[in-house]
Amino acid sequence: MDRKILIVDDEKNIADIIAFNLKKEGYQVIKAGDGEEGVKMAMEENPDLILLDIMMPKMDGYQVCQQIRSQTSVPILM
């Protein structure tokens, strides 16, 4: 399975647990630690799915979603 999932979450422990379980299922996982990095990685990495936290520093999940959505229609779970 070559599906790529981007996890955008400022809580490293949560992102690590999610990434661990997704990798066990065969997904390629990339992580971003804040909203700005998440937008950048979404544009550079072209993931198949984005798992997006809402409450983050710099940019909240709603702002991140809005910026990503203006450039791509990748599925986003918040």
Backbone as XML, in Angstrom:
<?xml version="1.0"?>
<chain id="A" units="angstrom">
  <residue number="1" name="MET">
    <atom name="N" x="0.853" y="-1.177" z="0.000"/>
    <atom name="CA" x="0.000" y="0.000" z="0.000"/>
    <atom name="C" x="0.901" y="1.244" z="0.000"/>
  </residue>
  <residue number="2" name="ASP">
    <atom name="N" x="0.707" y="2.111" z="-0.952"/>
    <atom name="CA" x="1.542" y="3.304" z="-1.072"/>
    <atom name="C" x="0.781" y="4.571" z="-0.711"/>
  </residue>
  <residue number="3" name="ARG">
    <atom name="N" x="-0.201" y="4.466" z="0.132"/>
    <atom name="CA" x="-0.975" y="5.639" z="0.542"/>
    <atom name="C" x="-0.191" y="6.460" z="1.553"/>
  </residue>
  <residue number="4" name="LYS">
    <atom name="N" x="-0.197" y="7.772" z="1.352"/>
    <atom name="CA" x="0.545" y="8.685" z="2.225"/>
    <atom name="C" x="-0.426" y="9.498" z="3.062"/>
  </residue>
  <residue number="5" name="ILE">
    <atom name="N" x="-0.192" y="9.513" z="4.380"/>
    <atom name="CA" x="-1.038" y="10.252" z="5.306"/>
    <atom name="C" x="-0.201" y="11.292" z="6.030"/>
  </residue>
  <residue number="6" name="LEU">
    <atom name="N" x="-0.695" y="12.524" z="6.051"/>
    <atom name="CA" x="-0.054" y="13.612" z="6.776"/>
    <atom name="C" x="-0.781" y="13.822" z="8.094"/>
  </residue>
  <residue number="7" name="ILE">
    <atom name="N" x="-0.029" y="13.759" z="9.192"/>
    <atom name="CA" x="-0.575" y="14.036" z="10.523"/>
    <atom name="C" x="-0.091" y="15.421" z="10.929"/>
  </residue>
  <residue number="8" name="VAL">
    <atom name="N" x="-1.028" y="16.327" z="11.229"/>
    <atom name="CA" x="-0.676" y="17.676" z="11.675"/>
    <atom name="C" x="-1.185" y="17.821" z="13.101"/>
  </residue>
  <residue number="9" name="ASP">
    <atom name="N" x="-0.259" y="17.780" z="14.052"/>
    <atom name="CA" x="-0.629" y="17.849" z="15.460"/>
    <atom name="C" x="0.553" y="18.370" z="16.261"/>
  </residue>
  <residue number="10" name="ASP">
    <atom name="N" x="0.302" y="19.312" z="17.152"/>
    <atom name="CA" x="1.379" y="19.880" z="17.959"/>
    <atom name="C" x="1.727" y="19.014" z="19.164"/>
  </residue>
  <residue number="11" name="GLU">
    <atom name="N" x="0.916" y="18.020" z="19.469"/>
    <atom name="CA" x="1.209" y="17.111" z="20.576"/>
    <atom name="C" x="1.922" y="15.885" z="20.023"/>
  </residue>
  <residue number="12" name="LYS">
    <atom name="N" x="3.242" y="15.878" z="20.204"/>
    <atom name="CA" x="4.092" y="14.846" z="19.621"/>
    <atom name="C" x="3.666" y="13.436" z="20.025"/>
  </residue>
  <residue number="13" name="ASN">
    <atom name="N" x="3.290" y="13.238" z="21.284"/>
    <atom name="CA" x="2.903" y="11.905" z="21.743"/>
    <atom name="C" x="1.697" y="11.374" z="20.971"/>
  </residue>
  <residue number="14" name="ILE">
    <atom name="N" x="0.725" y="12.220" z="20.751"/>
    <atom name="CA" x="-0.467" y="11.805" z="20.007"/>
    <atom name="C" x="-0.106" y="11.491" z="18.560"/>
  </residue>
  <residue number="15" name="ALA">
    <atom name="N" x="0.658" y="12.363" z="17.932"/>
    <atom name="CA" x="1.070" y="12.141" z="16.542"/>
    <atom name="C" x="1.872" y="10.848" z="16.412"/>
  </residue>
  <residue number="16" name="ASP">
    <atom name="N" x="2.743" y="10.570" z="17.377"/>
    <atom name="CA" x="3.558" y="9.353" z="17.337"/>
    <atom name="C" x="2.706" y="8.094" z="17.455"/>
  </residue>
  <residue number="17" name="ILE">
    <atom name="N" x="1.709" y="8.118" z="18.324"/>
    <atom name="CA" x="0.828" y="6.949" z="18.487"/>
    <atom name="C" x="0.036" y="6.696" z="17.203"/>
  </residue>
  <residue number="18" name="ILE">
    <atom name="N" x="-0.521" y="7.754" z="16.641"/>
    <atom name="CA" x="-1.283" y="7.609" z="15.394"/>
    <atom name="C" x="-0.372" y="7.099" z="14.286"/>
  </residue>
  <residue number="19" name="ALA">
    <atom name="N" x="0.820" y="7.693" z="14.172"/>
    <atom name="CA" x="1.764" y="7.288" z="13.126"/>
    <atom name="C" x="2.166" y="5.825" z="13.284"/>
  </residue>
  <residue number="20" name="PHE">
    <atom name="N" x="2.430" y="5.406" z="14.497"/>
    <atom name="CA" x="2.819" y="4.016" z="14.759"/>
    <atom name="C" x="1.763" y="3.050" z="14.238"/>
  </residue>
  <residue number="21" name="ASN">
    <atom name="N" x="0.506" y="3.317" z="14.571"/>
    <atom name="CA" x="-0.583" y="2.429" z="14.162"/>
    <atom name="C" x="-0.825" y="2.456" z="12.656"/>
  </residue>
  <residue number="22" name="LEU">
    <atom name="N" x="-0.696" y="3.614" z="12.046"/>
    <atom name="CA" x="-0.873" y="3.693" z="10.592"/>
    <atom name="C" x="0.249" y="2.972" z="9.853"/>
  </residue>
  <residue number="23" name="LYS">
    <atom name="N" x="1.467" y="3.119" z="10.348"/>
    <atom name="CA" x="2.605" y="2.428" z="9.726"/>
    <atom name="C" x="2.448" y="0.922" z="9.825"/>
  </residue>
  <residue number="24" name="LYS">
    <atom name="N" x="1.923" y="0.438" z="10.970"/>
    <atom name="CA" x="1.668" y="-1.000" z="11.127"/>
    <atom name="C" x="0.714" y="-1.512" z="10.055"/>
  </residue>
  <residue number="25" name="GLU">
    <atom name="N" x="-0.191" y="-0.655" z="9.605"/>
    <atom name="CA" x="-1.170" y="-1.035" z="8.591"/>
    <atom name="C" x="-0.652" y="-0.809" z="7.173"/>
  </residue>
  <residue number="26" name="GLY">
    <atom name="N" x="0.591" y="-0.351" z="7.047"/>
    <atom name="CA" x="1.214" y="-0.238" z="5.736"/>
    <atom name="C" x="1.173" y="1.136" z="5.097"/>
  </residue>
  <residue number="27" name="TYR">
    <atom name="N" x="0.722" y="2.139" z="5.829"/>
    <atom name="CA" x="0.665" y="3.492" z="5.270"/>
    <atom name="C" x="2.012" y="4.195" z="5.414"/>
  </residue>
  <residue number="28" name="GLN">
    <atom name="N" x="2.304" y="5.061" z="4.473"/>
    <atom name="CA" x="3.445" y="5.956" z="4.597"/>
    <atom name="C" x="2.956" y="7.163" z="5.388"/>
  </residue>
  <residue number="29" name="VAL">
    <atom name="N" x="3.674" y="7.550" z="6.437"/>
    <atom name="CA" x="3.219" y="8.614" z="7.325"/>
    <atom name="C" x="4.253" y="9.737" z="7.371"/>
  </residue>
  <residue number="30" name="ILE">
    <atom name="N" x="3.751" y="10.960" z="7.265"/>
    <atom name="CA" x="4.583" y="12.141" z="7.473"/>
    <atom name="C" x="3.901" y="12.981" z="8.543"/>
  </residue>
  <residue number="31" name="LYS">
    <atom name="N" x="4.700" y="13.726" z="9.308"/>
    <atom name="CA" x="4.147" y="14.490" z="10.423"/>
    <atom name="C" x="4.580" y="15.947" z="10.358"/>
  </residue>
  <residue number="32" name="ALA">
    <atom name="N" x="3.685" y="16.817" z="10.815"/>
    <atom name="CA" x="3.984" y="18.244" z="10.954"/>
    <atom name="C" x="3.601" y="18.639" z="12.372"/>
  </residue>
  <residue number="33" name="GLY">
    <atom name="N" x="4.435" y="19.471" z="13.011"/>
    <atom name="CA" x="4.235" y="19.822" z="14.400"/>
    <atom name="C" x="3.435" y="21.081" z="14.656"/>
  </residue>
  <residue number="34" name="ASP">
    <atom name="N" x="3.088" y="21.811" z="13.594"/>
    <atom name="CA" x="2.244" y="23.003" z="13.752"/>
    <atom name="C" x="1.544" y="23.292" z="12.433"/>
  </residue>
  <residue number="35" name="GLY">
    <atom name="N" x="0.637" y="24.260" z="12.461"/>
    <atom name="CA" x="-0.178" y="24.555" z="11.287"/>
    <atom name="C" x="0.608" y="25.041" z="10.088"/>
  </residue>
  <residue number="36" name="GLU">
    <atom name="N" x="1.575" y="25.912" z="10.313"/>
    <atom name="CA" x="2.366" y="26.438" z="9.197"/>
    <atom name="C" x="3.137" y="25.325" z="8.497"/>
  </residue>
  <residue number="37" name="GLU">
    <atom name="N" x="3.751" y="24.454" z="9.296"/>
    <atom name="CA" x="4.481" y="23.316" z="8.730"/>
    <atom name="C" x="3.512" y="22.375" z="8.014"/>
  </residue>
  <residue number="38" name="GLY">
    <atom name="N" x="2.309" y="22.227" z="8.566"/>
    <atom name="CA" x="1.307" y="21.363" z="7.961"/>
    <atom name="C" x="0.903" y="21.825" z="6.571"/>
  </residue>
  <residue number="39" name="VAL">
    <atom name="N" x="0.682" y="23.126" z="6.414"/>
    <atom name="CA" x="0.325" y="23.673" z="5.097"/>
    <atom name="C" x="1.467" y="23.433" z="4.115"/>
  </residue>
  <residue number="40" name="LYS">
    <atom name="N" x="2.676" y="23.717" z="4.559"/>
    <atom name="CA" x="3.855" y="23.543" z="3.702"/>
    <atom name="C" x="4.000" y="22.087" z="3.259"/>
  </residue>
  <residue number="41" name="MET">
    <atom name="N" x="3.885" y="21.169" z="4.213"/>
    <atom name="CA" x="4.046" y="19.746" z="3.887"/>
    <atom name="C" x="2.903" y="19.224" z="3.018"/>
  </residue>
  <residue number="42" name="ALA">
    <atom name="N" x="1.701" y="19.745" z="3.234"/>
    <atom name="CA" x="0.570" y="19.322" z="2.406"/>
    <atom name="C" x="0.813" y="19.681" z="0.940"/>
  </residue>
  <residue number="43" name="MET">
    <atom name="N" x="1.404" y="20.831" z="0.701"/>
    <atom name="CA" x="1.677" y="21.265" z="-0.671"/>
    <atom name="C" x="2.874" y="20.531" z="-1.275"/>
  </residue>
  <residue number="44" name="GLU">
    <atom name="N" x="3.879" y="20.251" z="-0.473"/>
    <atom name="CA" x="5.088" y="19.595" z="-0.973"/>
    <atom name="C" x="4.928" y="18.086" z="-1.132"/>
  </residue>
  <residue number="45" name="GLU">
    <atom name="N" x="4.250" y="17.457" z="-0.183"/>
    <atom name="CA" x="4.196" y="15.988" z="-0.129"/>
    <atom name="C" x="3.000" y="15.375" z="-0.850"/>
  </residue>
  <residue number="46" name="ASN">
    <atom name="N" x="1.979" y="16.175" z="-1.142"/>
    <atom name="CA" x="0.782" y="15.685" z="-1.829"/>
    <atom name="C" x="0.219" y="14.406" z="-1.183"/>
  </residue>
  <residue number="47" name="PRO">
    <atom name="N" x="-0.190" y="14.483" z="0.092"/>
    <atom name="CA" x="-0.701" y="13.285" z="0.772"/>
    <atom name="C" x="-2.071" y="12.872" z="0.244"/>
  </residue>
  <residue number="48" name="ASP">
    <atom name="N" x="-2.421" y="11.616" z="0.523"/>
    <atom name="CA" x="-3.734" y="11.092" z="0.138"/>
    <atom name="C" x="-4.807" y="11.432" z="1.178"/>
  </residue>
  <residue number="49" name="LEU">
    <atom name="N" x="-4.368" y="11.743" z="2.406"/>
    <atom name="CA" x="-5.278" y="12.072" z="3.503"/>
    <atom name="C" x="-4.515" y="12.925" z="4.510"/>
  </residue>
  <residue number="50" name="ILE">
    <atom name="N" x="-5.221" y="13.875" z="5.135"/>
    <atom name="CA" x="-4.622" y="14.692" z="6.187"/>
    <atom name="C" x="-5.439" y="14.519" z="7.459"/>
  </residue>
  <residue number="51" name="LEU">
    <atom name="N" x="-4.746" y="14.176" z="8.555"/>
    <atom name="CA" x="-5.355" y="14.128" z="9.886"/>
    <atom name="C" x="-4.924" y="15.403" z="10.584"/>
  </residue>
  <residue number="52" name="LEU">
    <atom name="N" x="-5.880" y="16.265" z="10.896"/>
    <atom name="CA" x="-5.587" y="17.624" z="11.316"/>
    <atom name="C" x="-6.150" y="17.936" z="12.694"/>
  </residue>
  <residue number="53" name="ASP">
    <atom name="N" x="-5.266" y="18.352" z="13.603"/>
    <atom name="CA" x="-5.670" y="18.812" z="14.928"/>
    <atom name="C" x="-6.267" y="20.217" z="14.788"/>
  </residue>
  <residue number="54" name="ILE">
    <atom name="N" x="-7.180" y="20.582" z="15.660"/>
    <atom name="CA" x="-7.804" y="21.905" z="15.583"/>
    <atom name="C" x="-7.037" y="22.934" z="16.406"/>
  </residue>
  <residue number="55" name="MET">
    <atom name="N" x="-6.726" y="22.605" z="17.649"/>
    <atom name="CA" x="-6.083" y="23.582" z="18.532"/>
    <atom name="C" x="-4.561" y="23.431" z="18.469"/>
  </residue>
  <residue number="56" name="MET">
    <atom name="N" x="-3.928" y="24.360" z="17.742"/>
    <atom name="CA" x="-2.473" y="24.351" z="17.579"/>
    <atom name="C" x="-1.942" y="25.772" z="17.637"/>
  </residue>
  <residue number="57" name="PRO">
    <atom name="N" x="-0.650" y="25.918" z="17.945"/>
    <atom name="CA" x="-0.048" y="27.258" z="17.932"/>
    <atom name="C" x="0.175" y="27.739" z="16.501"/>
  </residue>
  <residue number="58" name="LYS">
    <atom name="N" x="0.425" y="28.999" z="16.330"/>
    <atom name="CA" x="0.700" y="29.671" z="15.057"/>
    <atom name="C" x="-0.548" y="29.763" z="14.180"/>
  </residue>
  <residue number="59" name="MET">
    <atom name="N" x="-1.069" y="28.622" z="13.747"/>
    <atom name="CA" x="-2.303" y="28.569" z="12.942"/>
    <atom name="C" x="-3.169" y="27.462" z="13.507"/>
  </residue>
  <residue number="60" name="ASP">
    <atom name="N" x="-4.454" y="27.746" z="13.737"/>
    <atom name="CA" x="-5.313" y="26.665" z="14.207"/>
    <atom name="C" x="-5.745" y="25.788" z="13.035"/>
  </residue>
  <residue number="61" name="GLY">
    <atom name="N" x="-6.380" y="24.678" z="13.356"/>
    <atom name="CA" x="-6.771" y="23.719" z="12.330"/>
    <atom name="C" x="-7.722" y="24.281" z="11.289"/>
  </residue>
  <residue number="62" name="TYR">
    <atom name="N" x="-8.583" y="25.209" z="11.694"/>
    <atom name="CA" x="-9.519" y="25.798" z="10.739"/>
    <atom name="C" x="-8.780" y="26.637" z="9.690"/>
  </residue>
  <residue number="63" name="GLN">
    <atom name="N" x="-7.783" y="27.403" z="10.141"/>
    <atom name="CA" x="-6.991" y="28.211" z="9.207"/>
    <atom name="C" x="-6.176" y="27.318" z="8.272"/>
  </residue>
  <residue number="64" name="VAL">
    <atom name="N" x="-5.621" y="26.256" z="8.839"/>
    <atom name="CA" x="-4.842" y="25.310" z="8.030"/>
    <atom name="C" x="-5.744" y="24.683" z="6.973"/>
  </residue>
  <residue number="65" name="CYS">
    <atom name="N" x="-6.904" y="24.218" z="7.397"/>
    <atom name="CA" x="-7.858" y="23.598" z="6.473"/>
    <atom name="C" x="-8.229" y="24.561" z="5.350"/>
  </residue>
  <residue number="66" name="GLN">
    <atom name="N" x="-8.492" y="25.794" z="5.695"/>
    <atom name="CA" x="-8.875" y="26.792" z="4.699"/>
    <atom name="C" x="-7.764" y="27.008" z="3.667"/>
  </residue>
  <residue number="67" name="GLN">
    <atom name="N" x="-6.516" y="27.097" z="4.134"/>
    <atom name="CA" x="-5.404" y="27.300" z="3.198"/>
    <atom name="C" x="-5.180" y="26.090" z="2.310"/>
  </residue>
  <residue number="68" name="ILE">
    <atom name="N" x="-5.240" y="24.901" z="2.905"/>
    <atom name="CA" x="-5.046" y="23.686" z="2.114"/>
    <atom name="C" x="-6.181" y="23.530" z="1.114"/>
  </residue>
  <residue number="69" name="ARG">
    <atom name="N" x="-7.401" y="23.756" z="1.573"/>
    <atom name="CA" x="-8.578" y="23.582" z="0.707"/>
    <atom name="C" x="-8.563" y="24.555" z="-0.470"/>
  </residue>
  <residue number="70" name="SER">
    <atom name="N" x="-7.930" y="25.715" z="-0.313"/>
    <atom name="CA" x="-7.879" y="26.671" z="-1.421"/>
    <atom name="C" x="-6.971" y="26.200" z="-2.551"/>
  </residue>
  <residue number="71" name="GLN">
    <atom name="N" x="-6.155" y="25.160" z="-2.273"/>
    <atom name="CA" x="-5.212" y="24.705" z="-3.276"/>
    <atom name="C" x="-5.379" y="23.244" z="-3.685"/>
  </residue>
  <residue number="72" name="THR">
    <atom name="N" x="-6.103" y="22.463" z="-2.885"/>
    <atom name="CA" x="-6.268" y="21.045" z="-3.206"/>
    <atom name="C" x="-7.560" y="20.516" z="-2.580"/>
  </residue>
  <residue number="73" name="SER">
    <atom name="N" x="-8.020" y="19.406" z="-3.077"/>
    <atom name="CA" x="-9.234" y="18.798" z="-2.528"/>
    <atom name="C" x="-8.927" y="17.500" z="-1.757"/>
  </residue>
  <residue number="74" name="VAL">
    <atom name="N" x="-7.703" y="17.373" z="-1.254"/>
    <atom name="CA" x="-7.329" y="16.196" z="-0.469"/>
    <atom name="C" x="-8.282" y="16.051" z="0.720"/>
  </residue>
  <residue number="75" name="PRO">
    <atom name="N" x="-8.700" y="14.827" z="1.047"/>
    <atom name="CA" x="-9.571" y="14.621" z="2.213"/>
    <atom name="C" x="-8.865" y="15.048" z="3.502"/>
  </residue>
  <residue number="76" name="ILE">
    <atom name="N" x="-9.604" y="15.730" z="4.383"/>
    <atom name="CA" x="-9.062" y="16.203" z="5.662"/>
    <atom name="C" x="-10.007" y="15.739" z="6.768"/>
  </residue>
  <residue number="77" name="LEU">
    <atom name="N" x="-9.450" y="15.054" z="7.766"/>
    <atom name="CA" x="-10.200" y="14.681" z="8.966"/>
    <atom name="C" x="-9.711" y="15.550" z="10.106"/>
  </residue>
  <residue number="78" name="MET">
    <atom name="N" x="-10.629" y="16.206" z="10.761"/>
    <atom name="CA" x="-10.259" y="17.098" z="11.868"/>
    <atom name="C" x="-10.709" y="16.488" z="13.182"/>
  </residue>
</chain>
